Amino acid sequence: MYTIKTLNAISPVGLAKLPASQFEIDNDAAAPQGILVRSADMHEMPLPESLLAIARAGAGTNNIPIEACTNAGIVVFNTPGANANAVAELVIGALIAGSRNMVDAVHWAQGLKGRDTIAKDVEKGKKQFVGPELRGKTLGVIGLGAIGAKVANAAVSLGMEVLGYDPYISIDAAWSLSRSVQHCVTLGDMLPRCDYLTIHVPSLPTPRHTINAQTLAMCKDGLRVLNFARGELVDNAALLDALDSGKVAHYFCDFPTEELLGVKGVECTPHLGASTPESETNCAAMAAVELSDYLKNGNITHSVNLPDVSQPRVGGHRICIIHKNTPGAISAITGILTTAHLNIENMVNKSKKDVAYTLLDVTGDLTDTLAAELSGIEPAIRVRIL
């Protein structure tokens, strides 16, 4: 029986993935083996020795102390793609709204209330909100993961010419793309051709301020920019300068900041990307499945701090070892198993930067001291025997 603690209200559909015969949901537990979390800040929370894994129902993990978890052998999961449809739909909505000046038009129309000349004023005033159609225009998509691919495909269906840039595109993402999406090798190939630009990359040190003064200078005048990924991907100062110069005609983003609010041509939504009941349900269900599979089987899928390692059980016992990615670790592990007269039926080892994960299915008689012996090797961080 595993004890799971939830730090936010988690969808019942997600909790249903943790059957009561194997998991106990106890939000007051002092020593849980797993935690399900959405947006709660865990940076000041103590990490109990019992804790084996944290599953974030969402893509971002800024609320989780990743380095401390890695050092303690705690696997951190997220749920990439579970909210992709919700975000993609919002981006397409913003693409249309931003092009047709719908937000300003709605606000202006509200100001007509109480007038006797509404119909006349509408015909006279609507000219100021004229905006271009999307069909035949060019959209640049930076990042072609789960969300970017959906946006690109939807834009193709709207009759747009779509350019895609993603030097790290996965095979699965490539297969999901419409053949009409044109691949660009560099941003320099893409940006000068775009009428619209949307960005869908993770928030990492490297792509910070992907949209900056230099990249905006490559674009044609009147560009419309959308950012529903992370606020820091766009240099707000450079973006505001581009608005003043006419380089950018409109900026739609999901991350309000003091300098953006109240600026003509900027429309901010309050981080609505994944705010749908369907998205919250999908994220919770996916997080619960990831947590369950790791606790029961040692399989890791969609971890942000450890490599993805997964294999079917073949009988016998399963040994799960999180360890430093150093020379000699594997030989030390297999040496102990050989001395214990255990036969290795299956073994997978993968690394992620400085940490590695080794999963072994073994047959033979396990001694009570095996876990302690494996934990005693210098590279070992955490050992589990299932």
N, C-alpha and C positions, 0 to 999 in steps of 0.2 A: 504494500500500500504506500503510495507516494502522497505527500502533503503539498498542496498547491495553494499559494497565496495570491490574491488579486489586489492590485493597487488602484484600479479604476473600475467603474462599472463595465463589466465584460458581457458582451452579447450572450444570452442563453444558448444560442446556437453554437457558439464557441465552447461554452462550458459543457455542452452535451457531447463534445468530442472527448471528454475526460470521464469515462464511465465510473460510476460510484463503486464498482467492484474492485477498481484498481487505484482510484484517486480520491482523496479527500480534499474538498475545498474548505480551507480554514483561514479566513482573512486576519485572524488574531494569532496565527501560529508564530512562535518564536524561532522555530527551526524547520522551515519549509525546504523541500528539495527543489521546488520550482516556483517561479514567480511569473504571473501574467500581468503585463503593464501596458498602458496606453501612453498617457502624457505625464504621469506623475514623475516628479524630479527625484531621482534616486542617488544623487551625488553626495548627499549628506547622510544617507541611510547606512547603517552598519550592514555588512554582508556576512550573514551567519555561516559558520563552517559547514553546515548541512547543505547549503545552497549549491545545486549542481548546474542550474540553467535559468536564464531569464528570457522570456519570449515577449518581444515588443509587437503589439498589434498595430502595425504601421511600418512605414519605411524608415523614418528618421530615428536615430538612436542617441541624439544629443542629450537626452535626459538620463542616460545610463553611463556609469563610470567604466568605460570599456577597458582601459588599461588595468584598473584594479581587478576587474573580473578576470581578465586574462592571466594575471599573476596568481590569482587564486584558483585557476582551473575551472572557472565558471563560463559556460558557453552562452553567448548572447545571440539570439535569433531576431530577425525582423521578417517582415512579410512583403517582399517586393512583388509588385504586380497585383496584389489583392485589391488595391484601390485604383488601379490603372483606368478602369472605365469611368469612374467618377471624375477623376482629374481630367481625362481626355474630353469628356462631355463639357466640362466647365471651360476648358480652353477653346473648344469650338464655339461655345456660346459667347465667350469674350472676343473671339476673332470676328464674329458677326457684329456684336454690339459695338466694338471699337471701330470697325470700319464704317458703320452706319451712324455713329455718334448717338447711339440710343440713350445712353445715360444722361447726357446733357439735354437731349430732346425731351425726355420724360420729366426732368426737373423743370424745364421751361414750360411745358404744357401744364404742369401743376399750378404754375403761377397765373394761369388764365381763369382760375375759379372765381366766380362772382361777377365776371364781365358779361355784358349783354352782346358783345361782338365776338364771341369765341370762334365761330365758324370763319368769320372774316380774318380775324387775327391769326388763325391757324394757317390759312392759305398764304397770308403775307409773311408769316414768321418761319415757315418750314424751310425756306431756302437756305437759312444759315446752318442747317443740319444735313445738307447734302453730303453723301459719302459714297465711295466706290463700291461696286459689286466685287465679290471674291472671284467669280468665274473668270478665268484667263489670267489672273494675277499669280505672282510667284511667292510661294511660302518656303522659307528656309527653316529646317528643323535641326537644331543642335542636340544630339543625343537621341538614339533610336532604340531605346530600351522598351519596356512594356508600354509606357505612356507615350513616348515619342512616336513609336510605330503606329499606335492607334490614331494619334493626331494626324500623322502623315497620310494614312490610309483614308481617313475621313475627309481630309482636304482634297485628296484625289477625287473622291466621290462628288465633291462640290465643284469640280471642274477646274481646280487650281493646278498649276505646275508646281511640283513639290521637289525641293532639293534636300538631301539628307547628308549630315556630317556626323560621323561617329567612328573615331579610329579604333574603338574597343568593342565594336558591335559583336554580339554573340551570334552563334549559329542559329539558335532558336529565333532571335529577333530578326535576323536576316530572312529566314524562311517566312516570317509573318508579314513582311513588307510587301506592299503592292509592287509589281514589276514596273509600274509607272513612276515610282520614286527614283530620282536620279541621285547617284552617289557622288559626293564631292570629296576629294582627297584632302583638301585644306579649306580653312575658313576663307582664305583668299579667293578660292574658286567659287564659293557660295555667296558671300556677302554682297558683292557689287550687283548681283542679279535680283536680290530680294525686294519685294514690296512689303512683305510681312516676315517677321522673325520670331520664332518661339524656341525656348531653351528647356531641355529636359535632361539634365545631368545631375549626379549627386553632389552634395555639398562636401567637397574635399579641398585640402590646401591647394592642389594644383589648379583646379578650374575656378578658383575664387576670382571674381571680377572678369569672367570670360567676356562679358560685354563691357567694354571700357572705351576710353577715348580713341585708342588706336583701331579697335575693331569697328567702332561706329564711323570712323573716318573713311573706311572702305565702302560704306553703304551708300546707296543712292538717297537723294533728298526725299523727305516725306515718308520714311520708313515707319511702320507700325510694329512695336515690340511687345511681346507677351512673356511674362515670367511667372509660371505657376510651379516652379521647382524649388528654389531657395532664394531668399532675398539677396544674399551676399554674392550671388552669381552675376549681379549687375552692379556696376559702379554708379551709385545714384548721382553723384556730382557730375560725372561725365554725361549721364543720361539727361539730366536737367539742362546742361549746357547745350546738348544736341536738340532738345526741345526748343530752347531759345533761338537757336540758329536756323531751325526749320529742317535740320537733318532728320529728326524724329518728329512725326506728326502726332503720335499717340503712344502712351505706355500703359498697358494693363497689367497689374501685378496683384499677387495674393498676399503681399507682405507689407502692410502699411508701416511707414516710419514718419517721424516728425517732418523731415525735409520734403517728403512726397505729398503729404496731405495738403489739400487746398490749392494745388498747382493745376492750372488749366492744361488739359491734355493728358493728365495722369488720373487713372481710375484704379483705386485700390479696393480689393475685397478682403474681408477679415479671415484669411487662411481657410477658405471654404473648399479647397481641393478635394479632400476626402470626406467632406461632411454630408454623407448620405447614409441612410440606414443600411442600404445594401453593402456599402463599403465597410462600415463598421462590423457588420456581420461577417463578411468575407475575411477581414483582417483577423478577427477574433478566432474564427474557425481555423484559419491557416496557422496562427500562432499556437493554438492548442494542439494541433496535429504535430507540429515540429517539436513541441515540448514533450508530448507523449512518446514519440518515436525515439527521442534521445534518452529519456529516462528508462524506457522499457528495453530498448534495443541498442542504444549507443550510437545510433545513426545521426549524422549531422547534415542538415539541409538548410541553406540560407542563413548561415552564421556570419556575423560581421567581424568576429575576432578569431575564428578557427577555420581551418579548411573544411570544405564539404566532403564528407566521407560516409558512404552508405553501402551496405552489402546485405544480402539475404542471410538469415540465420541457417546454419547447416547442422545444427545439433551440438551437443556437448556444452561447453561453457564459452561465454564471450568475455574477452578481456579488453577494456577500453583504457588507453593511456594517453593523457595529455602531457606533452613533454617539450623541453626546449629543442629547437631545431639545431642540434649540434652533432658533429661527427661521433660515431661510436654508440649513439643511443639505441639504434636497432640491434646491433650486435650484443649490447648489454641486456636488452630485453629477451632476445632469443636464447642467449646463453643461460639465463635463469630458467627459462621454460625447458630447455634441453636437460639441465641438471635435475629438474623436477619430473623428468620423464613424461612430458606432455607433447602430444603430436599436434602440430599446427595444420589445421585443415584449410584455413583461409587467412590471409593477412593483407591488409591495406594500410599504407602509410602515405600521408600527404602533409605538406607544410604550408604555412602562411606566414611569410616574413620570419620572425624569430621563434615561432611556436609551431609544433607539429602534433599530429594526432595519429595514433596507431591503433587499429582495430584488428583483433585476432580471435578466431574461433578455434578452440582447442578441444582435444579429447584426452581422457586420462583422469587419474585421480588427483584432485586439487588438494594441496595441503592448506592448513589453517594459516600458515605463515607466508603464503605466496604473495598476497597483496602487500604485505609489509616489505618483502624482499624487493618487489618491483618498485615500490615507493622509495626504497633506499638508494636507488641509483641516482647519480648526480643530476641528470637531465630531467628526472620525473617531476611533474607538477601535481598531477592527480591520477589516481588509479582506481578503476571500478571493475569488479568482476560480477557479471550477470549470470 
